[in-house]
Amino acid sequence: MRTLTIAAIQTTPVAFDIEASWERLRARVHAVRDTFPHVELVVVPELMLAAETPLLQAREDWMNEAAEPVPGPTTDRVCTLAKETGLWLVPGSLYERGDDGLVYNTAVAVSPLGEIAATYRKVFPWQPYEQTTPGNEFVVFDIPGVGRIGLAICYDGSFPETARQLAWLGAEVIIQPTLTATCDREMEVVCSRANAWTNQVFVVNVNAGDPAAVGASCIIDPEGTVRQRAGVGEEILIDCLDLDAVTRARSHGTFALNRPWDQIARHGADVRLPMYGGAGMQTPPWHEAGQAGAGCLPRTSLPGRAEVGTPFSAITSPDTTVAT
């Protein structure tokens, strides 16, 4: 059995105080380590490391003031914390100052060895309100012996392309730090369920709590069922994700019925998609197409073709060259 025990901490940054926000994060991570020693991965909300504020208190200059390189001082601290605690950390996101001088909303995944395993720049900032520069590629990373994890941030989940590409890359869990303070949070939960169900993945969507946001963090299984959902205040969701449930859903169908990846393997290449230049849907690299037929449905296998921290634009399958 392949399992991943996670702690999704619904907490809040300290507005405009990066040092205090960091101390809050560090204290929460150590508390998880001490209280729940079986936890393997901890995730916190979007922009926790940037000490972002409740929506109507935002300062126009704060993004540029808080931005720093990645790797940089804050990610160095995260790496040290991961090594101290022996945990995988997805510490929300921070404002990254890129080599091009632009500012990105960037999530990192750090291993228990204190190494950055993946860096992801938010592809779909919440425009026109969010002023960060969009990223242009989707990223997954591997937890050895466990499975493949995909990264998304908040509004990314409102675009079905995000979860579909991460699942295509072999993600079995999508970790989605979020900072939503508006009434559409309920629809974000709907999107999380839809993204999980249509792509047969776990979705861990971690929002900030009151007063920075409206909470309702959630963990969704590969059949779209809500396993856990938080309230509005500070709260922690502990869950043991059975990643073999992803393999089972993809092999035998959600609710033993629906097998979308098998159908894509059979007929996806023939589907014209004008929005994407007319190209068809390619079989994912992890899918063993086998023989297609009424009595012999293809089965899926564990992902294994992409390297740690590999973006979508770098992946190819034996039969496909992926356009960049």
C-alpha positions as CSV (number, residue, x, y, z in Angstrom):
1,M,0.0,0.0,0.0
2,R,1.3,3.4,-1.0
3,T,0.2,6.0,1.5
4,L,1.0,9.7,2.2
5,T,0.0,11.2,5.5
6,I,-0.5,14.9,5.2
7,A,-1.2,17.9,7.5
8,A,-3.1,20.7,5.8
9,I,-2.8,23.7,8.2
10,Q,-5.5,26.3,7.7
11,T,-3.8,29.3,9.3
12,T,-3.1,32.9,8.5
13,P,-0.1,35.1,7.8
14,V,0.6,38.1,10.0
15,A,-0.2,41.0,7.7
16,F,2.9,42.8,6.3
17,D,5.2,41.1,8.8
18,I,7.3,38.5,7.1
19,E,9.3,37.6,10.2
20,A,6.2,37.1,12.4
21,S,4.5,35.0,9.6
22,W,7.6,32.9,9.3
23,E,7.7,32.3,13.1
24,R,4.0,31.3,13.0
25,L,4.7,28.8,10.2
26,R,7.8,27.4,11.9
27,A,5.9,27.0,15.2
28,R,3.0,25.2,13.4
29,V,5.3,22.8,11.6
30,H,7.1,21.9,14.8
31,A,3.8,21.4,16.6
32,V,2.7,19.0,13.8
33,R,5.9,17.1,14.1
34,D,5.6,16.8,17.9
35,T,1.8,16.1,17.9
36,F,1.5,13.9,14.8
37,P,4.8,12.1,14.3
38,H,3.3,10.0,11.5
39,V,2.7,13.0,9.3
40,E,5.0,13.1,6.2
41,L,4.0,16.3,4.4
42,V,2.8,19.7,5.6
43,V,1.1,22.3,3.5
44,V,0.0,25.8,4.4
45,P,-2.0,28.5,2.5
46,E,-1.0,30.7,-0.4
47,L,1.4,33.6,0.2
48,M,1.9,32.7,3.9
49,L,5.6,33.3,3.4
50,A,4.9,36.8,1.9
51,A,2.8,37.9,4.9
52,E,-0.1,38.9,2.6
53,T,-3.1,40.7,4.1
54,P,-6.8,40.5,4.0
55,L,-8.1,41.6,0.6
56,L,-9.3,45.1,1.4
57,Q,-6.2,45.9,3.4
58,A,-3.8,45.1,0.6
59,R,-1.0,47.6,-0.3
60,E,-0.1,48.2,-3.9
61,D,3.6,48.3,-3.1
62,W,3.8,45.2,-0.9
63,M,4.3,42.7,-3.7
64,N,7.5,44.4,-4.8
65,E,8.7,45.0,-1.3
66,A,8.3,41.4,-0.2
67,A,9.6,39.8,-3.4
68,E,12.9,37.9,-3.2
69,P,14.8,35.3,-5.3
70,V,14.2,31.6,-5.3
71,P,16.4,30.1,-3.9
72,G,16.8,32.9,-1.4
73,P,16.7,33.7,2.3
74,T,13.1,32.5,2.8
75,T,13.5,29.2,0.9
76,D,16.8,28.7,2.7
77,R,14.8,28.9,6.0
78,V,12.3,26.4,4.7
79,C,15.0,24.0,3.7
80,T,16.5,24.2,7.2
81,L,13.0,23.6,8.7
82,A,12.4,20.6,6.5
83,K,15.7,19.0,7.5
84,E,15.1,19.8,11.2
85,T,11.7,18.1,11.2
86,G,12.2,15.4,8.6
87,L,9.1,16.5,6.7
88,W,8.2,17.3,3.2
89,L,7.1,20.9,3.1
90,V,4.9,22.9,0.7
91,P,4.9,26.2,2.6
92,G,2.2,28.0,0.6
93,S,3.8,30.4,-1.7
94,L,5.9,33.6,-1.8
95,Y,6.5,36.5,-4.1
96,E,9.5,35.6,-6.2
97,R,11.7,38.1,-7.9
98,G,12.8,36.3,-11.1
99,D,16.1,36.8,-13.0
100,D,14.0,38.8,-15.4
101,G,13.1,41.3,-12.7
102,L,9.4,40.3,-12.8
103,V,7.5,39.1,-9.7
104,Y,5.8,35.7,-9.6
105,N,3.6,34.0,-7.1
106,T,5.7,30.9,-6.5
107,A,5.2,27.7,-4.6
108,V,8.1,25.4,-3.6
109,A,8.2,21.8,-2.4
110,V,11.1,21.0,-0.1
111,S,12.2,17.5,0.8
112,P,13.2,16.2,4.3
113,L,16.8,16.4,3.1
114,G,16.4,20.2,3.0
115,E,16.5,20.3,-0.8
116,I,14.1,22.2,-3.1
117,A,12.4,19.4,-5.1
118,A,10.1,21.6,-7.2
119,T,9.4,25.2,-7.9
120,Y,6.1,26.3,-9.5
121,R,5.0,29.8,-10.7
122,K,1.3,30.3,-10.6
123,V,0.1,30.0,-14.2
124,F,-3.3,31.7,-13.6
125,P,-3.0,34.7,-11.2
126,W,-6.4,36.1,-10.1
127,Q,-6.6,38.9,-12.6
128,P,-7.3,41.8,-12.7
129,Y,-6.8,41.8,-8.9
130,E,-3.5,40.0,-8.6
131,Q,-0.6,41.7,-10.3
132,T,2.0,38.9,-10.4
133,T,3.4,37.7,-13.7
134,P,1.9,34.4,-14.9
135,G,4.1,31.4,-15.0
136,N,4.0,29.2,-18.2
137,E,4.4,25.6,-17.1
138,F,3.0,23.0,-14.8
139,V,5.2,21.1,-12.4
140,V,5.2,17.7,-10.6
141,F,7.7,16.1,-8.2
142,D,8.2,12.6,-6.9
143,I,8.2,11.4,-3.3
144,P,10.3,8.3,-3.6
145,G,8.5,5.1,-2.9
146,V,5.2,6.9,-2.5
147,G,4.0,8.7,-5.7
148,R,3.9,11.8,-7.8
149,I,2.6,15.2,-6.6
150,G,1.4,18.2,-8.7
151,L,1.5,21.8,-7.6
152,A,-1.3,24.4,-8.2
153,I,-2.1,27.7,-6.5
154,C,-5.6,29.0,-5.8
155,Y,-7.2,30.4,-9.0
156,D,-5.3,27.8,-11.0
157,G,-8.1,25.4,-10.0
158,S,-10.7,27.4,-11.9
159,F,-9.1,26.4,-15.2
160,P,-9.6,22.7,-16.0
161,E,-6.4,22.6,-18.0
162,T,-4.4,22.8,-14.7
163,A,-5.6,19.6,-13.1
164,R,-5.7,17.8,-16.5
165,Q,-2.1,18.6,-17.3
166,L,-0.9,17.7,-13.9
167,A,-2.7,14.4,-14.0
168,W,-1.3,13.9,-17.6
169,L,2.1,14.3,-16.1
170,G,1.3,11.5,-13.6
171,A,0.3,13.5,-10.5
172,E,-1.7,11.4,-8.1
173,V,-2.1,14.2,-5.6
174,I,-2.6,17.9,-6.4
175,I,-1.5,20.3,-3.6
176,Q,-3.2,23.6,-4.0
177,P,-2.4,26.4,-1.5
178,T,-5.1,29.1,-1.6
179,L,-5.9,32.5,-0.3
180,T,-9.6,33.2,-1.0
181,A,-11.5,35.8,1.0
182,T,-14.6,36.1,-1.2
183,C,-18.0,34.4,-1.6
184,D,-16.9,32.3,-4.5
185,R,-15.0,29.9,-2.1
186,E,-17.9,27.5,-2.4
187,M,-17.4,27.3,-6.1
188,E,-13.7,26.6,-5.6
189,V,-14.7,23.6,-3.5
190,V,-16.9,22.5,-6.4
191,C,-14.0,22.9,-8.8
192,S,-11.8,20.9,-6.5
193,R,-14.3,18.1,-6.5
194,A,-14.7,18.3,-10.3
195,N,-10.9,18.4,-10.8
196,A,-10.4,15.3,-8.6
197,W,-13.2,13.3,-10.2
198,T,-12.5,14.1,-13.8
199,N,-8.8,13.4,-13.4
200,Q,-8.9,10.7,-10.8
201,V,-6.5,12.4,-8.4
202,F,-6.5,13.6,-4.8
203,V,-6.9,17.4,-4.4
204,V,-5.6,19.1,-1.2
205,N,-6.9,22.7,-1.3
206,V,-5.7,24.6,1.7
207,N,-7.2,28.1,2.2
208,A,-6.2,30.6,4.9
209,G,-8.6,31.1,7.8
210,D,-10.3,34.2,9.2
211,P,-9.4,37.1,9.1
212,A,-7.2,36.7,6.0
213,A,-9.6,34.4,4.2
214,V,-12.8,32.4,4.6
215,G,-11.3,28.9,5.3
216,A,-13.2,25.8,4.0
217,S,-10.0,24.0,3.2
218,C,-10.8,20.6,1.8
219,I,-9.3,17.2,0.9
220,I,-11.0,15.4,-2.0
221,D,-10.4,11.8,-3.1
222,P,-10.0,10.5,-6.6
223,E,-13.8,9.9,-6.9
224,G,-14.6,13.5,-6.0
225,T,-15.8,12.7,-2.5
226,V,-15.0,15.3,0.2
227,R,-12.9,13.5,2.8
228,Q,-12.5,16.5,5.1
229,R,-13.6,20.1,5.1
230,A,-12.5,22.8,7.6
231,G,-14.5,25.6,9.1
232,V,-13.6,29.3,8.9
233,G,-11.0,29.7,11.7
234,E,-7.5,28.1,12.3
235,E,-7.7,24.4,11.9
236,I,-5.6,21.4,10.9
237,L,-6.7,18.6,8.6
238,I,-4.8,15.3,9.1
239,D,-5.3,12.6,6.5
240,C,-3.7,9.5,5.3
241,L,-4.0,9.4,1.5
242,D,-4.1,5.9,-0.1
243,L,-2.4,6.6,-3.4
244,D,-3.3,3.1,-4.6
245,A,-6.9,4.5,-4.7
246,V,-5.7,6.5,-7.7
247,T,-4.4,3.4,-9.4
248,R,-7.7,1.6,-8.6
249,A,-9.9,4.4,-9.9
250,R,-7.9,4.7,-13.1
251,S,-7.8,0.9,-13.6
252,H,-11.4,0.1,-12.7
253,G,-13.2,3.4,-12.9
254,T,-14.5,6.0,-10.4
255,F,-17.3,4.2,-8.6
256,A,-16.2,1.2,-10.7
257,L,-17.7,3.0,-13.7
258,N,-15.8,5.8,-15.4
259,R,-12.4,5.4,-17.1
260,P,-11.6,8.7,-18.8
261,W,-7.9,8.1,-19.3
262,D,-8.6,4.8,-21.1
263,Q,-11.0,6.6,-23.4
264,I,-8.4,9.3,-24.1
265,A,-5.9,6.6,-24.9
266,R,-8.3,5.1,-27.4
267,H,-9.8,8.1,-29.1
268,G,-8.1,11.3,-27.8
269,A,-5.8,11.7,-30.7
270,D,-8.8,12.0,-33.1
271,V,-10.5,14.8,-31.2
272,R,-10.0,18.2,-32.8
273,L,-9.4,21.0,-30.3
274,P,-9.5,24.4,-32.0
275,M,-8.7,26.2,-28.8
276,Y,-5.3,24.4,-28.7
277,G,-4.5,24.8,-32.4
278,G,-6.5,21.7,-33.5
279,A,-4.2,19.0,-32.0
280,G,-5.8,16.0,-30.4
281,M,-5.4,14.7,-26.9
282,Q,-2.3,12.6,-26.4
283,T,-2.1,9.5,-24.3
284,P,-0.4,10.2,-21.0
285,P,3.2,8.9,-20.7
286,W,2.2,6.8,-17.7
287,H,-0.7,5.0,-19.4
288,E,-0.1,1.5,-20.9
289,A,-2.6,1.7,-23.7
290,G,-2.6,-2.1,-24.4
291,Q,-5.3,-3.4,-26.7
292,A,-8.4,-1.3,-27.0
293,G,-11.6,-3.1,-27.4
294,A,-14.9,-3.9,-25.8
295,G,-13.6,-6.9,-23.9
296,C,-10.1,-5.7,-23.2
297,L,-9.8,-2.3,-21.6
298,P,-6.3,-0.8,-21.2
299,R,-5.0,-0.6,-17.6
300,T,-3.0,2.1,-16.0
301,S,0.4,1.8,-14.3
302,L,2.2,3.9,-11.7
303,P,3.7,7.0,-13.2
304,G,7.4,6.9,-13.9
305,R,8.4,8.9,-17.0
306,A,9.0,12.4,-15.6
307,E,11.9,13.5,-13.5
308,V,11.5,15.4,-10.2
309,G,10.3,18.9,-10.7
310,T,9.6,18.3,-14.4
311,P,7.4,20.9,-16.1
312,F,4.7,19.9,-18.6
313,S,6.6,21.5,-21.5
314,A,9.5,19.1,-21.0
315,I,7.6,15.8,-21.1
316,T,7.3,13.7,-24.2
317,S,5.8,10.3,-24.8
318,P,7.2,7.7,-27.3
319,D,4.5,8.7,-29.8
320,T,4.3,12.4,-29.2
321,T,6.4,15.5,-29.3
322,V,4.8,18.0,-26.9
323,A,4.9,21.6,-28.3
324,T,6.5,24.1,-26.0
